Amino acid sequence: MTLSGLLIWLFIGAVAGWLAGLIVKGYGFGLLGNIVVGIVGAFVGGWLFGLLGIAALHGIVGAIVGATVGAVAVLLLLSLVRRA
């Protein structure tokens, strides 16, 4: 992976994590936490979209949308685990 590819991954993770934190109120993890949540969300979002038969979204905007959906799912799952 090139440096520019890594920077794009970090950017997408940060944006997706930040958006997911806004959607799921009360979850702000700071820049590093948002990047981690966004990157994990990208994997979860890709898996969910594949499971539902939704075609892959293309480009950076598509990656951000998919990662955000996955990050929201991760945050909702975390909130359920914390309550238990």
C-alpha positions as CSV (number, residue, x, y, z in Angstrom):
1,M,0.0,0.0,0.0
2,T,1.3,3.4,-0.9
3,L,1.5,6.4,1.4
4,S,-1.3,8.1,-0.6
5,G,-3.5,5.0,-0.3
6,L,-2.9,4.9,3.5
7,L,-3.8,8.5,3.8
8,I,-7.0,8.0,1.8
9,W,-7.9,5.1,4.2
10,L,-7.3,7.3,7.2
11,F,-9.3,10.1,5.7
12,I,-12.3,7.9,4.9
13,G,-12.1,6.3,8.4
14,A,-12.0,9.7,10.1
15,V,-15.0,11.1,8.1
16,A,-17.0,7.9,8.5
17,G,-16.3,7.7,12.2
18,W,-17.2,11.4,12.7
19,L,-20.4,11.0,10.7
20,A,-21.4,7.9,12.6
21,G,-20.7,9.7,15.9
22,L,-23.1,12.4,14.8
23,I,-25.8,9.9,13.7
24,V,-25.5,7.9,16.9
25,K,-25.6,10.7,19.4
26,G,-23.2,10.6,22.3
27,Y,-20.4,8.8,20.6
28,G,-17.4,10.9,20.0
29,F,-14.0,9.2,20.3
30,G,-11.7,11.9,19.0
31,L,-9.7,11.8,15.8
32,L,-7.9,8.5,16.4
33,G,-11.0,6.8,17.8
34,N,-13.1,8.0,14.8
35,I,-10.5,6.7,12.4
36,V,-10.6,3.2,14.1
37,V,-14.4,3.2,14.2
38,G,-14.6,4.3,10.5
39,I,-12.1,1.7,9.3
40,V,-13.8,-1.1,11.3
41,G,-17.1,0.3,9.9
42,A,-15.8,0.0,6.4
43,F,-15.3,-3.7,6.8
44,V,-18.7,-4.1,8.5
45,G,-20.4,-2.0,5.9
46,G,-18.9,-3.9,3.0
47,W,-19.9,-7.2,4.7
48,L,-23.5,-5.9,5.3
49,F,-23.9,-4.6,1.8
50,G,-22.7,-7.9,0.4
51,L,-25.0,-9.8,2.6
52,L,-28.0,-7.7,1.5
53,G,-27.0,-8.0,-2.2
54,I,-26.4,-4.2,-2.6
55,A,-23.9,-3.4,-5.3
56,A,-20.6,-1.9,-4.2
57,L,-20.5,1.9,-4.1
58,H,-17.7,3.4,-6.1
59,G,-15.3,6.2,-5.4
60,I,-14.5,8.0,-2.2
61,V,-18.1,9.1,-1.6
62,G,-19.3,5.5,-1.9
63,A,-16.5,4.4,0.4
64,I,-17.5,7.0,3.0
65,V,-21.2,6.0,2.7
66,G,-20.4,2.3,3.2
67,A,-18.0,2.9,6.0
68,T,-20.5,5.2,7.7
69,V,-23.3,2.6,7.6
70,G,-20.9,0.1,9.0
71,A,-19.6,2.5,11.7
72,V,-23.2,3.2,12.7
73,A,-23.8,-0.5,13.1
74,V,-20.6,-0.9,15.1
75,L,-21.6,2.0,17.4
76,L,-25.1,0.6,17.9
77,L,-23.7,-2.8,18.7
78,L,-21.3,-1.2,21.2
79,S,-24.2,0.6,22.9
80,L,-26.1,-2.7,23.3
81,V,-23.0,-4.4,24.7
82,R,-22.4,-1.5,27.2
83,R,-26.0,-1.7,28.5
84,A,-25.8,-5.4,29.2
